[in-house]
Amino acid sequence: MNPGLFPLAAFWTGLVALVYTFAGYGLLIRLFASLRPRLKATGSDAEKPSITSVVIAHNESADINARIENLLNSDYPHERIRIVVVSDGSTDDTVERVRSIADPRVSVLTRAERHGKASGLNAALKECDADLILFSDARQRFATDTMTRLAAHFSDPQIGAVSGALEIEPASSGVGVAVDAYWRHEKEIRAAEAEWDSCIGCTGAVYAIRRSLFAPIPEDTILDDVVIPMQIAVRGYRILYDPTALAFDSQPLEPAAERIRKRRTLAGNFQMLFRYPAWLLPWRNRLWWQLLSHKYLRLVAPGWLACAFFANLTLLASPVYRAALALQCAFYTLAIFGLGFPALRHRLFTFPAGFTLLNACVVSGFIHYLRGGADLHRWDRPKATDAPSTMPPVPRPSAD
């Protein structure tokens, strides 16, 4: 093989792989989604299934009562709602605060030691006999009609899980703006996947499943909100995404907090890749292409970036590749300025900075996974910002 062909092939392979991963797949899945009629929820008042909302809490005394009251204030029939809080090794007064709520629909499971969210979910589901299980976190709040919107989809027996949408308060920094844009893009992909067949994973703060389809997950699972829906999907059921079933989070996606969260999420993707290799076999999982394109190709994107850059260095005899190298260098220079000066909010800086940050998090996530050990599945969320929130604690549903 001509030695000059190898860097040429490496450059173009890396470039094509990156374009497909970050743009091509999104365009393709939207095209496929446009070929199918849009699904409509058809549930009626006579078909309301019972719902148990499960909240895993570790030292959530500041938020837990407001979370429970928000769930109880749903417009869903009150007699069909139950709430189970699992106190996962809390050392504050989370348990006492839950018990202070004088409502028979609310119960708490106490665990003296902290085992992590996946273990808590396994324990909670043993105590649940409702038709549907609604997963929620302690910090977020639901719109009053979120339960109703999620439950309506289960009138179709082929629907195994339904994800809602998480609305996050806008970030103030330039890089945070880019992360916000990435999150909007992610939600658009999930919506298109669900229209075509099923979305890959759910939003952990707001999704529901059929109780009969739950199977216990390994207690060190990091991405329970992807593993649980995928287990349901490989059994032949569909996983939907309803952008009108809203949860609200008043904590913006600022770079420092997002870097920690994204590192853990990507470590979870590596864990899932190595733990469930059969999910990439077309004859075992009809969603193999979506899983590969949406989740796993992003894990090798830093390698393709390096491949394109270093291969480009050996092709400088051509003016085309000198221009390509100049563009790459300019892109990374803008990224450095965007990361170093958060006040810069122009897309010229925010897009390169956000893209570079997210790919750096892939590398960090892989290292985090390799070093994680037994504690990787335990999640300590970043401390909430002290800035006042503009997001209502109990938002009203918007008109359709």
Secondary structure by P-SEA (a helix, b strand, c coil): ccaaaaaaaaaaaaaaaaaaaccaaaaaaaaaaaaccbbbbbcccccccbbbbbbbbccccccaaaaaaaaaacccccccbbbbbbbcccccaaaaaaaacccccbbbbbbcccccaaaaaaaaaaaccccbbbbbccccccccaaaaaaaaacccccccbbbbbbbbcccccaaaaaaaaaaaaaaaaaaaaaaacccccccccccccccccccccccccccaaaaaaaaaaaabbbbbbbccbbbbbcccccaaaaaaaaaaaaaaaaaaaaacccccccccccaaaaaaaccccccaaaaaaaaaaaaaaaacccaaaaaaaaaaaaaaaaaaaaaacccccccccaaaaaaaaaaaaaaaaaaaaaaccccccccccccccccccccccccccccc
